[in-house]
Amino acid sequence: MSPRSLSSIATLTALLALTAGAAEFHPITNVATNMIDGNPGGNPVTNIYEGPGAGFDAAEPHDGPSGVWYTDAPGGFPSDYISVHEGPEYIWLDLGSDLVLSEISFWAYSAGNSNGMREFNLSFATEAEGGDAGVLGDEMYGTSIPANPSFEAIQDPVPRQSFRFDSVTARYIRVEATSTFFEQPGAGAGGDRLGIGEIAFEDVIVPDDPTISVQPELLLSGITSDIVEFDTLVANSGAAALMITGTGFIGTNADAFSVTGAPGMIASLSSGTITMEFDPSGLEGPIEATLQIMSNDPNTPTAEVMISGTVPPTAQNIVVSDPPVDRSLASPKISDILIENSGGTSLTLTGATFSGPDAAAFSVINVPPNVDPIGSANLQIQIDPSGREGTLSATLQISSDDPDTPVVEVLVSGVALGEAAGFFPITTASSSTAAGDLWPVDNLIQGPGTGFDAATPYTKLLDGETGNWVTDAPGGFPSDFIEDSGKPILIFDLGENVPLGEISLWGYAATNSNGLSEFSLRFATAAEGPGDFGGSIAYNPTFAGIDSGEFPNEDNTSRFSFPFEEGVFARYVELTCEDNYFIAPGTGAGGEIPGGDRVGLGEVAFSTLPAPSGILFQIISIDVADGEVTLVFTSRPGLSYGIFRSGDLGVGKFWEELDDSYQSQGDVTTFVDDNVPAGATRLFYQVRPGEG
């Protein structure tokens, strides 16, 4: 087997603290850029070197920043500044004199949008090359100092991000931005600007002795049946040369690892690479070993790197999860089904077909022929909701050469919005948090033509303070509103008892995690009033969920339809906000969307989609005896029903009203027709819901 490289797995990512107490930073005397400031009066490029005590805290851990710099937005919102801006994105910094550098500190721009600098690299020039005007030049960078280290920042603007590189002596530094957080998962909207919080260079105190620095843990991912080649960096943080005197492995799977290359000596403030191989032959499941590096570091003569990973089964193994329900189908939509192969051998897909009652609305567009070992591929499908309304579902059967599961089945579902849905008028809305709501709950019931488009696909028309409801933020930013303050409750009054089979929601915001992600419903009749939810109507559904993808936070304009499994005949609806999209810590540092300190929604409506049949009420039996007809039908306590009779079901035939407000007797009601027409040979009966 030829080795397969995984060299990107192991890198030395953190600068080890070499100073006691607060770090010292080199003063920066000047800065320039080839990019245009977005707000030069209030946020100029000089904001990026305000320094300790101004741009960031002078004390450990040096949190910040206090001010930011950002560019203009030549591509408009949203867009990718890096691809729109002409030429490279440079910032030049002048330290005033030649200094020994081995570290750059960076503070991010914002967790609330994707404008921040993410990837960047450094180039250097000496005082002799640049002269006093070097900060404004460009041609001398990289001439005598070939070093060009690159780094990737996180989005959180609070912590100091410290990046180590091999020692150089330079006066001028050129920072080249190569990406923002545009289209990064959970980064928020934007990307049309480039922003930075602060930049600084630590005056690193170098110990006299050789000092070894290694990554303490290394995870091998993507292991297959091939031999894996990978590496890890070893840095010398000391003034004297670091001599590597030996390497070896200990631990459960030590015999499967070997060192294929290691530096004999690492100069002061420099680094070297140890290259290794892992042979998975005969192994399966979790593996672990510890790399030992022996050196002349007097304090750490043996440094250790813990290595772990998982060896997959030898045979191919298909893994397919049910995709989330697409609740906003207004036109034919193509989507992907993720096919994963958790085995160590290539998986061959041989076909895919749909079956089930709605299979005609589903089609397979593309089936990837193979899925690599420990890899994935997308199978493309299309759902066409044309001429349909309500829930659509079909079973996708995928065939492959998986020896254990040659055919795997997944349920694919969606909700067709219909060509011209009607919506019940909502008389009033109230919220349990009304005393502190930032924007009022009445914004949720502005209805078709005002709150949302009256025509398919019913896009939300209003946003912000005129088009959303949102609570206050008692816990401050960031925090978890649900944990701090409990679950907000919304109550909607439809004015009269109506047959409900669906609720429609529009999201709150795409730039924060305050939007509702999970909710439950209860119902009450006109007779019960809003003080008796769940009294006569036991149906209490819960919809969506933070990990379901059925109510995506990144979409706050589409209508999302949630059909009921049971029909409901009610006047009042109680909506409990079970959760929002908050993920700790809520700052955006972990890639999550920041916020969660509020709970919000964009619009709520109830379509006239027919309720599921046979649930509101149904005739259980009809018995004839002694000239009387006895009807038994399901019912709801507290409601009344209309009873009608006809001798003919022909078009336009007359239905005779026997009782227009027959009171329910509970879950089951009996009605006796003791006035059957003489000589009747057949009769038809109809039960209709009346007023509560």
C-alpha positions in Angstrom: 0.0 0.0 0.0 1.3 3.5 -0.8 1.1 6.0 2.0 -1.7 8.5 1.9 -0.8 12.0 3.2 -2.7 13.6 6.0 -0.1 16.3 6.6 -2.7 19.0 7.3 -3.9 17.2 10.4 -1.1 18.2 12.7 0.0 21.8 13.1 1.2 23.8 16.0 -1.6 26.2 16.5 -1.0 27.9 19.9 1.8 30.1 21.2 2.9 28.8 24.6 3.2 31.6 27.2 6.8 32.4 27.7 6.3 35.4 30.0 5.2 35.6 33.6 2.1 37.9 34.0 1.1 40.3 31.3 2.8 40.1 27.9 4.8 43.1 26.5 4.1 44.3 23.0 6.2 46.2 20.5 4.9 49.7 19.7 3.6 50.2 16.1 4.4 53.6 14.7 2.5 53.7 11.5 0.0 51.8 9.4 -1.4 52.0 5.8 -3.6 50.0 3.5 -4.5 49.7 -0.2 -8.2 49.3 0.8 -10.7 52.1 1.3 -12.0 52.7 4.8 -15.7 52.3 5.3 -16.0 55.0 7.9 -12.6 56.9 8.0 -13.8 59.4 10.5 -15.1 57.0 13.0 -13.4 53.7 12.2 -10.1 54.5 10.5 -7.3 51.9 9.9 -5.3 53.4 12.8 -7.9 51.7 15.1 -6.0 48.4 14.6 -3.0 49.4 16.6 -4.4 51.3 19.6 -2.3 49.0 21.7 -2.5 47.6 25.3 -4.8 49.6 27.6 -6.7 51.1 24.6 -7.3 48.5 21.9 -7.1 45.6 24.3 -6.7 45.0 28.0 -3.2 45.5 29.2 -3.6 42.7 31.7 -3.7 39.0 31.0 -5.5 37.5 29.1 -5.5 40.7 27.1 -9.2 40.7 26.1 -10.4 43.3 23.6 -10.9 45.2 21.3 -12.3 48.7 22.0 -12.3 49.9 18.4 -12.4 48.4 15.0 -11.5 49.2 11.4 -13.5 48.2 8.3 -13.5 48.8 4.6 -16.2 50.0 2.2 -18.5 47.5 0.5 -17.9 47.7 -3.3 -20.0 44.7 -4.0 -23.0 45.6 -1.9 -24.7 43.5 0.7 -24.2 40.6 0.8 -21.1 39.8 -1.3 -17.6 38.5 -1.0 -15.3 41.5 -0.4 -12.2 39.5 -1.3 -13.4 38.5 -4.7 -14.9 41.9 -5.5 -12.0 44.1 -4.4 -9.5 44.7 -7.1 -6.0 43.3 -6.4 -4.6 41.9 -3.1 -5.9 43.2 0.2 -2.8 44.6 2.0 -2.2 46.3 5.3 1.4 47.6 6.0 2.7 48.1 9.5 5.8 49.9 10.7 7.5 49.0 14.0 10.0 52.0 13.8 13.1 49.8 13.8 14.4 46.3 13.1 13.1 44.0 15.8 13.2 40.2 16.5 9.6 38.9 15.8 8.2 35.4 16.3 4.5 36.2 17.1 1.5 38.1 15.9 -1.6 38.8 18.1 -5.0 39.3 16.5 -8.4 40.4 17.7 -11.3 39.7 15.5 -13.8 42.2 14.1 -17.4 41.0 15.0 -19.3 37.9 15.9 -22.5 39.4 14.5 -21.6 39.3 10.8 -19.2 37.6 8.4 -17.1 40.7 7.5 -14.1 39.8 9.8 -10.7 38.8 8.4 -10.4 35.0 8.6 -7.3 33.9 6.7 -4.2 36.0 6.3 -0.5 35.8 5.7 2.6 37.8 6.6 5.6 39.1 4.6 8.5 41.1 6.0 11.1 43.7 5.1 14.0 45.2 7.0 14.7 48.9 7.8 17.5 49.0 5.1 15.0 47.8 2.4 12.2 50.1 3.3 13.6 53.3 4.7 11.3 55.7 6.4 8.7 55.4 3.7 8.7 51.6 3.7 5.2 51.3 5.3 3.7 52.7 2.2 5.7 50.6 -0.3 5.4 47.0 -1.4 8.2 45.9 -3.6 10.7 45.2 -0.9 8.5 42.6 1.1 9.9 39.1 0.8 13.2 40.2 -0.7 15.7 39.3 2.0 13.2 37.5 4.3 11.5 34.7 2.4 9.2 33.7 5.4 5.5 33.9 4.5 3.6 32.3 7.3 -0.2 32.0 7.1 -2.9 31.8 9.8 -6.6 31.3 10.3 -8.5 33.3 12.9 -11.7 32.6 14.7 -14.7 35.0 14.7 -14.9 35.8 18.4 -13.8 39.5 18.9 -13.0 39.2 22.6 -10.0 36.9 23.1 -6.5 37.5 22.0 -5.5 35.1 19.2 -1.8 34.5 19.3 0.0 33.0 16.3 3.6 31.7 16.4 6.0 31.8 13.4 9.8 31.2 13.0 11.9 34.1 14.2 12.6 36.9 11.7 14.3 40.3 12.2 12.3 43.0 10.4 10.9 46.6 10.8 8.0 46.3 8.3 5.2 43.7 8.2 2.7 43.3 5.4 -0.6 41.6 6.3 -2.4 40.1 3.3 -6.1 39.2 4.0 -7.1 36.2 1.8 -10.6 35.5 3.1 -13.4 36.8 5.4 -16.1 34.7 7.1 -18.4 35.0 4.0 -20.5 31.9 3.6 -18.8 30.2 6.6 -21.4 28.0 8.5 -23.0 30.0 11.3 -21.0 33.2 10.6 -24.0 35.4 9.9 -24.8 37.7 7.0 -22.4 40.1 5.3 -18.9 39.5 3.9 -19.2 42.6 1.8 -16.6 44.4 3.9 -13.3 43.4 5.5 -12.9 44.2 9.2 -10.2 43.9 11.9 -10.3 44.6 15.6 -6.6 44.9 16.6 -3.1 43.7 15.6 -0.1 43.6 17.9 3.3 41.9 18.1 4.5 40.4 21.4 7.9 41.2 22.6 8.7 37.5 23.4 11.1 36.8 26.2 13.3 34.0 25.1 14.7 31.5 27.7 18.4 30.8 27.6 17.9 27.1 27.5 16.5 25.1 24.5 12.8 24.9 25.0 10.6 22.3 23.2 7.0 23.1 22.3 4.7 20.5 20.8 1.0 20.0 20.1 -0.2 17.8 23.1 -2.9 16.0 21.2 -3.3 14.9 17.5 -6.4 13.4 16.0 -6.1 11.3 12.9 -9.3 11.7 10.8 -10.3 10.1 7.5 -8.4 6.9 8.1 -9.0 4.2 5.5 -7.3 0.9 4.8 -4.3 2.7 3.4 -1.1 3.5 5.2 -1.4 7.1 6.4 1.5 9.6 6.3 1.1 12.6 8.7 3.3 15.1 10.5 3.5 17.4 13.5 5.5 20.5 14.2 8.1 20.8 16.9 9.1 24.4 17.9 12.1 25.7 19.9 11.1 28.6 22.1 14.6 29.0 23.6 17.8 30.9 22.7 20.0 27.8 22.4 19.7 25.2 19.7 17.3 22.3 20.4 18.8 18.9 19.7 16.4 16.1 18.9 18.1 12.9 20.3 15.4 10.3 19.7 11.8 9.5 19.0 9.5 6.5 19.7 6.0 5.3 20.4 4.3 3.9 23.5 0.7 2.8 24.1 -1.9 0.3 22.9 -1.2 0.6 19.2 2.4 1.7 19.3 3.5 -1.0 16.8 1.3 0.4 14.1 3.2 3.8 14.1 6.7 4.7 12.9 8.7 7.8 12.5 10.0 8.3 8.9 11.7 11.7 9.3 12.8 14.0 12.2 15.1 17.1 12.4 18.3 16.6 14.3 18.6 20.2 15.4 16.1 23.1 15.6 17.5 26.6 15.8 16.4 29.3 18.3 12.8 30.5 17.7 12.4 28.1 14.8 10.5 24.9 14.2 10.9 21.5 12.5 8.6 18.7 11.3 8.4 15.1 12.5 6.9 12.9 9.8 5.2 9.6 10.7 3.3 6.7 9.2 0.4 4.7 10.6 -0.4 1.2 9.1 -4.0 0.2 9.9 -3.6 -3.4 8.8 -5.4 -5.8 11.1 -7.0 -3.0 13.2 -10.6 -1.8 13.6 -12.2 0.7 15.9 -10.5 3.2 18.2 -6.7 3.4 18.2 -4.2 5.3 20.4 -0.5 5.8 20.8 1.8 8.4 22.2 4.7 9.9 20.3 7.8 10.5 22.6 10.3 13.1 21.5 13.6 13.1 23.4 15.7 16.3 23.3 18.3 18.5 25.2 15.5 20.6 26.8 16.6 20.5 30.5 13.0 21.0 31.7 11.2 18.6 29.3 13.7 16.0 28.2 10.8 13.9 26.8 7.9 15.6 25.2 4.8 13.7 24.4 2.1 13.9 21.7 -1.0 11.8 22.2 -2.3 10.4 18.9 -5.8 8.9 18.5 -8.3 8.0 15.7 -10.7 5.4 14.5 -10.0 2.6 11.9 -13.2 1.9 10.0 -14.5 -1.6 9.1 -12.7 -3.1 6.0 -15.9 -3.5 4.0 -17.9 -0.6 2.5 -20.8 0.6 4.8 -23.6 2.9 3.6 -25.0 5.5 6.1 -28.0 7.6 5.1 -30.1 9.7 7.5 -33.7 10.9 6.9 -33.4 14.4 5.6 -35.3 17.2 7.4 -38.8 18.0 6.3 -38.9 20.8 3.7 -41.8 22.9 4.9 -41.7 25.6 2.3 -42.3 24.0 -1.1 -43.8 26.5 -3.4 -42.2 25.3 -6.7 -40.1 22.3 -7.8 -37.0 22.2 -5.7 -33.8 20.2 -6.1 -32.1 19.1 -2.8 -29.3 16.8 -1.7 -29.4 13.6 0.2 -26.1 13.0 2.0 -24.7 9.5 1.4 -21.9 8.5 3.7 -19.5 5.5 3.5 -18.2 4.7 7.0 -16.2 1.7 5.6 -12.6 1.4 4.4 -13.5 0.3 0.9 -15.2 2.3 -1.9 -19.0 2.1 -2.0 -20.7 1.6 -5.3 -24.3 2.9 -5.7 -26.4 1.0 -8.2 -29.7 2.8 -8.2 -32.3 4.9 -6.3 -36.1 4.9 -6.7 -39.1 6.4 -4.8 -42.2 4.6 -3.7 -45.3 5.5 -1.6 -48.6 7.4 -2.0 -46.9 10.6 -3.1 -44.1 9.1 -5.1 -45.2 10.9 -8.3 -44.1 14.2 -6.8 -40.6 12.9 -6.2 -37.8 12.2 -8.7 -34.2 11.2 -8.6 -32.0 13.7 -10.5 -28.5 12.2 -10.0 -27.0 9.2 -8.3 -23.2 9.4 -7.6 -21.6 6.1 -8.9 -19.2 5.8 -5.9 -18.5 7.1 -2.4 -14.9 7.1 -1.3 -13.9 5.2 1.9 -14.7 7.4 4.9 -16.2 9.8 2.5 -19.5 11.2 1.4 -21.4 12.2 -1.7 -24.7 13.9 -2.5 -27.6 12.1 -4.2 -29.8 14.8 -5.9 -33.6 14.6 -5.8 -36.4 16.9 -6.8 -39.8 17.5 -5.1 -42.5 19.0 -7.4 -45.4 20.3 -5.3 -47.4 21.5 -8.4 -51.1 21.1 -8.0 -50.7 19.8 -4.4 -51.1 21.2 -0.9 -50.2 19.8 2.4 -47.8 17.0 3.4 -46.0 15.0 0.8 -43.9 12.0 1.6 -42.2 9.1 -0.2 -39.7 6.4 0.6 -36.4 6.6 -1.2 -34.8 3.2 -1.7 -31.0 3.3 -2.4 -29.2 0.2 -3.7 -25.5 -0.3 -3.2 -22.9 -3.0 -2.8 -22.9 -2.8 1.0 -22.8 -6.5 1.9 -24.9 -6.0 5.0 -27.5 -3.5 3.7 -27.8 -3.8 -0.1 -31.0 -1.6 0.0 -31.4 1.2 2.5 -34.7 3.2 2.8 -35.1 6.8 3.9 -38.3 8.8 4.3 -38.3 12.1 2.4 -41.1 14.6 3.3 -42.1 18.1 2.4 -45.1 20.5 2.7 -46.6 21.9 -0.5 -47.8 25.4 0.1 -50.4 25.4 -2.6 -51.2 27.8 -5.4 -53.7 30.0 -3.5 -54.0 29.2 0.2 -56.6 31.0 2.3 -55.9 32.1 5.9 -58.3 32.4 8.8 -58.5 36.0 10.2 -56.8 36.3 13.6 -58.7 38.7 15.9 -56.1 39.3 18.6 -52.7 38.1 19.8 -51.1 38.4 23.2 -47.7 37.4 24.8 -46.8 36.4 28.3 -43.8 38.7 28.0 -45.8 41.8 26.8 -44.5 44.0 29.6 -41.0 43.9 28.3 -41.3 43.0 24.6 -39.0 45.0 22.4 -41.5 44.8 19.5 -45.2 44.0 20.0 -46.9 40.7 19.4 -49.5 42.3 17.2 -46.8 42.4 14.5 -47.3 38.6 14.1 -50.9 38.8 12.8 -50.7 41.5 10.1 -51.8 38.8 7.6 -51.8 38.3 3.8 -51.0 41.4 1.8 -49.4 43.1 4.8 -47.3 40.8 6.9 -46.6 38.4 4.0 -47.4 38.2 0.3 -50.9 37.1 -0.4 -49.7 35.0 -3.3 -47.4 31.9 -3.4 -44.8 31.5 -2.1 -46.1 33.9 0.6 -42.8 35.7 1.3 -42.6 37.9 4.4 -43.1 41.5 3.5 -42.3 43.3 6.7 -39.2 43.1 8.9 -37.5 44.8 11.9 -39.6 46.7 14.4 -42.7 46.9 12.1 -42.7 43.2 11.1 -41.4 41.1 14.0 -42.3 40.2 17.6 -39.3 39.9 19.9 -38.9 39.7 23.7 -36.6 41.9 25.8 -33.1 40.6 26.8 -33.1 40.3 30.6 -29.9 38.2 30.6 -27.9 40.6 28.3 -25.9 39.6 25.3 -25.1 36.8 24.9 -27.3 34.6 27.1 -30.0 31.9 26.8 -33.4 33.6 27.2 -35.2 30.3 27.8 -32.9 29.3 30.6 -32.9 32.7 32.2 -36.5 33.7 31.9 -38.6 30.6 30.9 -40.7 29.9 27.8 -42.7 32.8 26.3 -46.4 31.9 25.6 -48.4 33.4 22.7 -52.2 33.2 22.5 -54.1 33.8 19.3 -57.9 34.4 19.1 -59.5 33.4 15.7 -62.9 35.0 16.7 -64.9 31.8 16.5 -64.4 28.0 16.3 -62.8 27.1 13.0 -61.5 23.7 11.7 -57.7 23.9 12.0 -55.3 21.6 10.2 -52.1 23.7 9.9 -50.0 26.6 11.3 -47.7 28.8 9.3 -44.6 30.6 10.7 -42.1 33.1 9.3 -38.7 33.4 11.0 -37.3 36.3 12.9 -33.7 37.0 11.8 -30.8 35.4 9.9 -28.1 37.3 11.7 -28.7 36.2 15.3 -29.9 33.1 17.2 -33.0 34.7 18.8 -35.4 33.2 16.4 -37.9 30.5 17.6 -36.6 27.0 16.7 -39.1 24.7 18.6 -42.7 25.2 19.7 -45.7 23.4 21.0 -49.4 24.1 20.6 -52.6 23.7 22.7 -56.2 24.6 21.8 -59.4 25.7 23.4 -62.9 26.2 22.1 -65.1 29.3 22.3 -67.0 27.8 25.1 -63.9 27.0 27.1 -62.1 30.3 26.5 -58.4 31.0 26.7 -58.3 29.8 30.3 -58.8 26.2 29.6 -56.3 25.1 27.0 -56.1 21.3 26.6 -59.4 20.9 28.3 -61.6 19.3 25.7 -58.9 19.0 23.0 -56.1 16.8 24.1 -54.0 17.3 20.9 -50.7 18.9 22.0 -48.2 18.8 19.1 -44.5 19.9 19.3 -42.8 20.9 16.0 -39.3 21.3 14.6 -36.3 21.4 16.9 -32.9 23.1 16.9 -31.1 20.2 15.1 -34.0 19.3 12.7 -33.4 21.8 10.0 -37.2 22.0 9.5 -37.3 25.7 10.5 -33.9 27.0 9.4 -32.6 30.0 11.3 -30.8 31.3 8.1 -34.2 31.9 6.3 -36.4 34.6 7.8 -38.5 35.4 4.7 -40.1 32.0 3.6 -43.3 30.6 4.9 -42.9 27.4 6.8 -46.0 25.2 7.0 -46.6 22.7 9.9 -49.7 20.5 9.1 -51.4 18.8 12.0 -51.7 15.1 12.4 -55.1 15.6 14.0 -57.8 18.0 13.0 -58.8 20.6 15.6 -62.0 22.6 15.9 -61.1 25.6 18.1 -61.2 29.3 18.6 -58.0 29.8 20.7 -54.5 28.6 20.0 -51.7 28.7 22.6 -48.1 28.7 21.2 -45.4 27.9 23.7 -41.9 28.9 22.6 -39.9 25.8 23.6 -36.5 26.9 22.4 -34.5 29.4 20.3 -31.3 28.9 18.4 -28.9 29.7 21.3 -25.8 27.6 21.4 -23.4 28.3 24.2 -21.4 30.5 24.6 -23.6 32.5 22.1 -20.8 34.9 21.1 -20.1 33.3 17.7 -16.7 32.0 18.8 -17.6 28.4 18.0 -19.1 29.1 14.6 -22.6 29.4 16.0 -24.8 32.4 15.3 -24.4 34.9 18.1 -27.2 35.9 20.5 -30.1 33.9 22.0 -30.8 36.5 24.6 -34.2 37.1 23.1 -37.0 35.1 21.5 -38.6 36.3 18.2 -40.9 35.5 15.3 -41.8 37.1 12.1 -45.4 36.2 11.4 -48.1 33.6 12.4 -51.0 32.4 10.3 -53.5 29.5 10.0 -54.3 28.4 6.5 -57.6 27.0 5.5 -55.9 23.7 4.5 -58.5 21.0 5.2 -58.1 19.3 8.6 -57.3 15.6 8.5 -60.6 13.7 7.9 -62.2 11.6 10.5 -60.6 13.4 13.5 -62.8 16.3 14.3 -65.8 14.0 14.4 -67.1 11.0 12.5 -70.3 8.9 12.5 -69.4 5.7 14.2 -72.7 3.8 13.7 -76.2 4.1 12.3 -78.8 1.7 13.7 -82.5 1.4 12.6 -85.0 -0.1 15.1 -88.7 0.4 15.8 -89.0 3.2 13.2 -86.1 5.2 14.8 -82.6 5.9 13.5 -79.8 6.2 16.1 -76.6 8.0 15.2 -73.4 7.6 17.2 -70.5 10.0 16.4 -67.2 11.2 17.9 -67.4 14.6 19.4 -65.6 17.2 21.6 -66.9 18.1 25.1 -68.4 21.6 25.1 -69.2 21.8 21.4 -72.6 21.7 19.6 -73.4 20.0 16.3 -75.8 20.4 13.5 -77.7 17.2 12.4 -79.0 17.0 8.8 -80.9 14.4 6.8 -81.6 13.8 3.1 -83.2 11.2 1.0 -81.0 11.8 -2.0 -77.3 12.7 -2.4 -77.7 14.2 -5.9 -76.3 17.6 -6.7 -78.4 20.4 -5.4 -80.6 18.2 -3.2 -82.0 19.6 0.0 -80.6 18.7 3.4 -83.2 18.9 6.1 -82.0 20.4 9.4 -83.0 18.2 12.3 -81.1 20.2 15.0 -78.8 23.2 14.6 -77.2 23.1 18.1 -77.2 19.6 19.4 -75.0 19.5 22.5 -72.0 17.2 22.8 -72.3 14.4 25.3 -68.5 14.1 25.6 -66.1 12.2 23.4 -69.0 10.2 21.9 -72.5 11.6 21.3 -75.7 9.8 20.5 -78.6 11.3 18.5 -82.0 9.7 17.9 -84.1 10.6 14.9 -87.6 9.6 16.0 -89.4 11.3 13.2 -88.4 9.2 10.2 -90.5 9.9 7.1 -93.1 7.2 6.5 -92.2 4.9 3.6 -88.6 6.0 3.4 -86.4 3.3 1.8 -83.0 5.1 2.3 -81.8 8.1 4.2 -78.5 10.0 4.5 -77.3 11.8 7.6 -74.7 14.6 8.0 -73.1 15.9 11.1 -71.6 19.4 11.0 -69.7 21.3 13.8 -71.8 24.1 15.3 -70.8 26.9 17.7 -69.3 26.1 21.1 
